[in-house]
């Protein structure tokens, strides 16, 4: 850089392009989107870490005035499975639930209060199963299987994922490893060797904006306003679920109220 050269950007204070909208409250986030005649959805979630679904009945909820639709495992038969790498997820549980909070059924209604009332009318019978709540439990011989059948592989960001055949009948689904240098020689030349087991609590992204989605479906076309960091990956997942071509799905990602990786894909 020449001495005394005047620069237009470097060393100057530059206002954020989105700064004024955000500090004045004019910025539009997904939760701000409102469409005419918009329905509101609620999800019934499992209270069990592992349980077989003996019965799921949504007829009482469907009969409630103001309820537009109830989704149960019966609806999954016409939908595809999805997943970031392995296609092993359904929109609601089909045979069993696999964690506390697993989606069992969903309702769409005229407003949130009606949707919440409809959830209370859903009838579900669970048969609780042994669960694994730690890595050691999951890897132990004879451990209860989270997934009874192997998942089909898939592609994510240009890389193909498949479950190794030797993992069949276990809770293992993937292996990743790398090596650098001579580990054994490193131990031999070390002045001290210290071994221990370290554990840390569960960590979750905690952004100010919750997960939110607004959808508009017209015939075979779908438009989503979504709080997502990966609109194109989300579009791929929706194409798998609803068996639609990509050009029939449009994803609009408004401003994100924080994400930190917690709003990738679906």
N, C-alpha and C positions, 0 to 999 in steps of 0.2 A: 504494500500500500504506500503510495506516495505521501511524503510528509506534508501535512497541511491539507490533505484531500478531504473534501466535504462529502459525507455519506448521507443518504436519505433514510436508511433503515437502521444500520448498525450503530449502536450507541444511543439510539433514540427510543423514547417511550412510545410504544405502538398499542393503541386500544385493541382489545379483543373484538373480533368480529361479532361474537354473540354476547358480549358483555352487557350492552345496554338492554337487550331483551330480557336477560336473566335478572339483572338487578332491579328492573322496573316491574317484574312479574308478568311480562308479556310473552315470555317463552312458552311454547306449547309442548307439553309432555304427553305421553300416551294416555295417562289417566285424565287428561283434559279433553280428549276426543269424545264428542257426542254426536251420534247419528240419529236421524228421525226414526222413531219406533224402535229404538235400541233395546234389546233384551239384556238381562243380567244373568250371569252364570254363577253357580256355586258347586263345589266339589265335596262329595262325601269321602272321607279318608279313614283308613284303617287304624283302629286303636291297638292292633297287634303287630309284633315284629315278624311273625310267620304264622299263617293260618290258611287253611283251605276254605274256599267259599262254598258252603253247602247250599246256600240259597240266596238269591238276589232278586227281589220283587219290587218293581217300580210302579205297579198299577195304581196304588193309592196316591202316589205323588202325581202321576199323569192326570188323575181325575180332579186335582185341585184347580179351581178357577184361576186363570192367570198364568198357568204353566204352559209353555210352548212345547217343550221336549224334555224327555228323560233319557239319558244314555246309560246303558248297563252293558254287561259282557255280551249280551245277545247282539248288540249293534257292532261289536268288534269283528264279527264274521265277514262283514263286507268292507272292512278297512284293512289297510296294510300295517305291518309292524315297522318300527323305526328305531333309530339309535345313532349316536355320533359315529361309532365304529362298528359295533355289533348290532344287528337288527333284532333286538330281543325285548323291545318295549311295546306295550299296547297302551291305548289312550286310557283305558280302565283295566283293572285286574280281571283276568279271565278264569283261571283255575284256582289261584291262591294269591294272597298278598305277601310281599317280601320284605316290607319294612313298615315301621310306624309312620303313618302318613301316606301310604300308598293309595292311589286313587281307586275307589271302588265303584262309584257312580257319579253322574253329574246331572244337573238340572239347569234349564234355561227358562226364565220367567219374566213377567212384565216389569218387575222391580226386585231389588235385593231382598226386601222383606218376604215377598212371596217365594222367592227362590230358597231362602233360609227355612221357611215353613215347609216347603216341599222336601227338603233334606230330611226333616224329622219324620216324614211319612214313608221314607224308603225302608224296606224290610230286608235285613241282611242277617244271615246265620253263619257264624264262623266255627270252624273246628280247629282250635289252636294246635300248632305243631311246634316241635322243638326248634329253637332258633340258635343262631350263632351271633354273638355280640362282640367278638374280638377277632383279630387276625389269627391268633393261636387256635381258637375254637374252630374257625373256618378251615384251617389247614390240617386239623387233627384227622387221623384215619377214621373213617366211618362217620364223619361229620354230616349233619343234615345238609342236603343240597339246597342252595338258594334257587338254582335253576335245574330242574329235573332233566331237561333235554338240552343238548348243545345248541348254541345260538348260531345263526347263519352269519357269515362274515360280511364285511362291507368296506367301503373306501372312505377315507377321511383325509382331506388335504393332499390328495395324490398318492397316498399310501394305502395299500391293501392290508386288511387285518383278517386273520383267520385263527381260530382256536387250535393250538397244536393237538394232534390226535392223542398224545399221551396224557392230556389233561382231562380226557373223558372220565366222567364219574367223580369229578372233584369240583371244588369251588374255584379253582384256578381258571383264568381265561386268557392270560397273556404273559409273555416273558420278554423282558428287556434287560440287556446286560451290555457292559463294555469293560474293557481292561486297558490299563496303561502301566507299563513298567513291570518289574518282577516283584510281586507281592511277597513271596516267600523270602527273597533276599532282603526286602525291606524290613521284615520282622527280625531276621538274623542280625542285621546291622543296627537295629534300634537299641537305644540305651534302656528304655523302659517300654513295657507293653501293658496297656491298660484295657480291660474288657468290662463292659457293663451293658445293661439294657436300658434304653431311654424311651420314654413315652410322653406324649403331649395330648392335651385335650382336643376335642373336635373344633375345627375352625370353620367359620362360615362368613362369606361376604355379607356385609351389612350396609347396604346403600340406603340413602334416604328415600329413594323412589322404590316402591314395591314392583314385583313382576306384574306386568299388565299387558293385555292384548285386546284390541278391538277389531272385530272381523266384519266384513261385508261380503255376503255371498249372493251372486246374481247368476242364475242358471249354472253354467259350468265354470264361472270365473270367480276368483277369490281375491279380495284385497284385505291385507292385514296392516294395522298400525300396531307396531310391537316394540316394547322396550327390550331391544336385542342389540348385541354387539356384532352379530353375524347374520345379516339379512339374507345373504345368498345360501348359507348353510341351512337356515330356517326354511327357505323356499324348497330346498332339496328334500328336507324331512316331510314337509306338507305334501309334496308331490308323491312321496312314498306312501304316506298314510291314506290319502284320498285318491290315489292312482290318477293324478292329473298331469298333463304335460306342463313343463316349467313356464311356458308362455301364457298359461291360464292363471298364474299366481303372481300377485304383485305385493311386495313387502315395502312398507314405508316405515322408516326408523326416525321418529322425532328426536328431540333432545333427550339424552339419557341423564337421569338424576343419580348418577353413580352406578358403577357396575363391577369394576376390578376383576373381571373374568367370570363373575357370577351370572352374567346374562349372555353367555355364549350359546348359540344355536337355540334350542327350544327352551 
